[in-house]
């Protein structure tokens, strides 16, 4: 699986040329995936590869589940001689200090497509078309095919000059800027830690009690049933943990590391799910 492309912070000296694409970039992390020769899906984070949708770290899980539910793997497998020669990369969106409407913002936004045949990432317009064909959303474009010479890059180095968001009230959290030669950069507004998430010492059990609410469990069960899936303890737990990690990332993680054992947290959530499902049966 191809590595996630390096995306440096934007500076006034960033060497962007030709025609630019500028897209809104929500907070989160980079997720990559491939369709295997056997028709399965293999996911990777920047740090590792070779995992299933439910085995990726919790903040990435909603994005991986969205990908798994959206693409026609058999159609893709038969459309190319070697589906594993293509790596797809996108943004797994989660709350990292700037609030978005998490039920409206897609959990995954496709940005890049690598092909071994070309030995490079496709241009932004070609990548966008590829994700459209897969049925996966891409970040909304602020600028498309605009000459670099006519683009005020400096505005994206000032937080108050950021464009309005397509999803949230207020300005976008970040922007992704790319030209067609592969040069790219990102810029971010300052982030604000979620209120009440000062990383006080809490147990996995107390966090599960606080965030694995009955309303959240009911919503996940409804989502599974509407998709024709049986709401087992395991499937509900996986999705509840994914939702909590996505929406309350600053509570569960600090400097990229979990504040409690995620295994213990998932176990505590599973116990809550078991009690809920038993009460509903």
C-alpha positions, 0 to 999 in steps of 0.5 A, spaced: 500 500 500 502 506 497 504 511 503 500 517 505 503 523 501 506 528 505 503 535 506 507 540 509 504 546 512 503 552 507 508 558 507 508 564 502 514 560 499 510 554 498 512 552 490 505 551 487 505 552 480 500 551 474 492 550 476 490 550 483 485 546 487 483 548 494 478 544 498 476 545 505 479 540 510 476 538 516 480 536 522 481 528 523 487 523 520 489 520 513 486 513 512 488 509 506 485 503 503 486 498 497 481 493 494 485 486 494 485 481 488 480 477 492 475 482 493 476 484 500 478 491 503 484 492 506 485 499 510 491 503 513 493 509 517 499 513 516 503 508 521 500 501 519 496 497 514 493 491 513 487 491 517 479 491 516 474 496 517 473 494 524 480 493 526 483 500 525 484 505 531 477 507 533 478 515 531 478 512 523 473 506 524 467 510 522 471 512 516 473 505 514 465 503 515 463 508 510 468 506 505 466 499 506 459 500 505 459 505 499 464 501 494 462 496 489 468 491 491 466 486 486 465 491 480 472 494 482 476 488 482 473 486 475 474 493 472 482 492 473 487 487 472 490 488 479 486 492 484 491 492 489 495 496 484 491 502 486 491 506 493 486 510 495 487 516 500 482 520 504 480 524 510 477 520 516 474 526 519 474 527 527 473 532 532 480 535 534 478 542 537 473 545 532 466 543 532 463 540 525 455 537 525 458 530 525 452 527 523 452 531 517 459 531 515 462 525 512 466 520 516 471 519 510 472 524 504 477 522 498 482 526 496 488 522 493 489 516 488 495 512 487 496 508 481 502 503 480 501 504 472 503 511 473 507 511 479 504 517 482 498 520 485 493 522 480 491 530 479 486 532 483 481 533 478 482 525 476 482 523 483 475 527 484 472 523 478 475 516 481 472 517 488 465 520 484 465 513 481 466 509 487 460 513 490 465 516 496 464 524 497 470 528 496 472 535 500 468 541 497 472 545 492 473 552 494 477 553 488 478 549 482 483 550 476 485 557 478 492 559 476 497 560 481 499 566 479 492 569 480 491 566 487 492 569 493 495 564 497 497 569 503 490 569 505 490 562 507 496 563 512 491 568 516 486 565 520 481 570 519 481 570 512 479 562 511 473 561 507 466 559 510 465 552 511 460 548 507 458 544 513 459 548 520 457 555 521 463 559 521 470 558 517 473 552 515 478 548 520 483 547 514 484 547 507 488 542 502 492 546 496 494 542 490 497 543 483 497 538 478 504 536 478 503 533 485 506 539 490 501 540 495 500 544 502 495 544 508 493 550 512 489 550 519 486 555 523 487 555 531 484 549 534 480 549 541 480 544 546 473 541 547 470 544 553 470 540 559 476 535 556 482 537 560 484 530 561 482 529 568 484 522 570 478 518 569 477 511 568 475 507 562 468 505 566 467 512 567 468 514 560 463 509 557 458 511 562 458 518 560 458 517 553 455 510 551 448 513 553 442 510 551 440 515 546 447 513 542 446 506 543 439 506 540 441 510 534 446 505 533 441 500 533 436 503 529 442 504 524 444 497 523 437 495 523 435 500 517 441 497 514 439 490 514 444 488 520 443 484 526 445 489 532 449 484 536 453 486 542 460 486 538 457 490 532 453 495 536 460 496 541 464 497 534 460 503 532 458 506 539 466 506 540 467 509 533 462 514 534 465 516 541 472 517 538 470 521 532 465 526 536 469 526 542 476 525 540 479 531 545 476 527 551 479 520 549 486 522 546 491 527 548 497 528 543 495 522 539 495 517 545 489 514 548 488 517 555 485 510 558 486 503 555 482 503 549 481 495 550 478 497 557 474 502 554 471 498 549 470 492 554 466 497 558 462 499 552 460 492 551 458 491 558 453 497 557 451 495 550 449 488 553 445 491 558 441 495 553 440 490 548 438 485 554 433 490 556 430 491 549 429 484 548 
